[in-house]
Amino acid sequence: MIITSQIGGQTAPTDALEALSARLRDLALGELDALCTGSDGRDAASIVGAYADDAADALREARARLVELRRQLAGPDPLNVLEATSRQRASDAGHAGAVRVRDHLLTQAEAGRAMARLADLAAALVPKLFEAEHRR
């Protein structure tokens, strides 16, 4: 009997993705005028510069994660199994193949959802970065 556990197995990438998503969302919600309220010219420029640096860093991190997620989507089409004969798919080895194909499809679906989420969040932050760079 083989027993496997998912405890601690996939929490780190999910936690990192959640942290990055929260960071992107929080930065996109920030308003430069509100951040600079009550600051004189030099302090406001410092705040805007720090915001721009943080936004650029978050977007670089998102870019690296998107590249990693694209790799998960790459490779052979898991549904190439349809090219096999029905006899091959019905064999005992075919059962192991079915599990492998299902797992690969699920991995691709998860990567696709994560990519869409990060791209959406990054799209909301990019205009804010441009605005902050303009104000610098």
N, C-alpha and C positions, 0 to 999 in steps of 0.2 A: 504494500500500500504506500502510495506517495501522497504526502500532504503538503500543499503549498499555502503560503500566506501572503497577503498583500499589505500586511502591516509594515509601514515604513517604505513600501516599495515604490509608490508613485507620488507620495506626498510632496517631496522636494520640488520636482518640476511644476506641479500644480501650485504650490505655495509661491514659488518664484514668479509664475505667470500671474497669479492673483496680485502679488505685490507690485509687479510692473504695471498691471492694468490699473490698479488703484493710483499709482503715481501719475500715470498718463492722464487719468480722469481728473485727478486733483489739480494738476497743472493746467489742464484745459479749462477748468472752471474758474481759475484765477483771473481777475481783472486787473490790469496794470494800473488803471486810475485808482482803484480801491487800495491796491498795495502801496501806492505812493502818497495817499492822502495824508496830509500833515507833515510831509517831508519837504525839506528845502531842495534846491536844484541838485546839489552834490549827493545828498542822501538818496534822492529819487533815482539818480543815475546809477548809483551803487545797487539799489534794489532791483532796478530794471536789468542791470547787467547780471546780477546773481540769478534772477528768474530766467533770463535768456540762456545762461550757462546750464542751469538745471534742466530746462526744457530740451536743449540740444543733447545733453547727456542721456536723458530719458529716451529721446528718439533714437539715439545711437544704440541703446540697449534694446529697444523694440526692433530696430533693423536687424541686429544680430539674432534675436529670437525668431524673427520672420524667416531669415535664411535657414536656420535650424529646422523650422517647421516645413519649409519647402523641401528639404532633404527627406523628410518623413513621407512626403507625398510622391517623391520621385521613385523611380524603379519600374519594374515590369507591372503590367496591369494584373491585379490579382484575379480578375475575372477571365483571364486567359484559360482558366480551368474549363471554360465552355468549349475550348478547342479539343479537349480530350474526348474520347469516346464515352458513351454512357456506361459501357462495361468497366472502363478504367475508373470512372467516378464512383461506381457501385462497389468496387473492391475494398478490402480492408485498408489498403494503403490510401484509397480514395477518401476514407473517413478522416484519416490524419490530415490529408490535403484540405478537406472541408474545414477542419478546425483552423488550419494555418491560413486559409483564404479568409475565413470569417474574422480572425484576429487582425489580419492585415487591413481589411476593409474598415474595421472598427478603429484601428490606429489612424488610418487616413481620414476618417470622419472626424475624429477628435482633433487632429492637426488642422484640418480645414476650418473647424469652428474656432479654434484658437487663433488661426491666421486672420479670419474675418474680424474677430473681436479686436485684435491688436491693430489691424489696419484701420478699423473704425475709430478707435481711440487716438491713434496717431494722426489721422486726418483732422480730428478736432483740435489737436495741439499745434499742428504746423502753422496755421495762420497766426496763432498767438506768438510763436517764435519769431516769425517775420515781423510782426508788430513790435516786439521787444527789441529786435535787432535794429529796426528803423529808429526807435526812440533812443537807442544807445548813444 
